[in-house]
Amino acid sequence: MPKYEIIIYWSADDAAFIAEVPELPGCAADGASYQEALSNAEIVIREWIETAKELGRDIPEPKGRLLFA
């Protein structure tokens, strides 16, 4: 699986950890624990890439550390 940066933070509003993948627009997951959010994000990344391939969309190459964070 490509190595995209995942940002994980606690959301009091959602009462869950949120995992965002900034390089893949709209790609995010959540979980009751940090580890669950990370695991769910890995699943969503694979699904995001599969869907992009099916739709013939470009898939960004992972850049590693975010330059704009």
Secondary structure, 3 states (H helix, E strand, C coil): CCCCCCEEEEECCCCEEEEECCCCCCCEEEECCHHHHHHHHHHHHHHHHHHHHHCCCCCCCCCCCCCCC
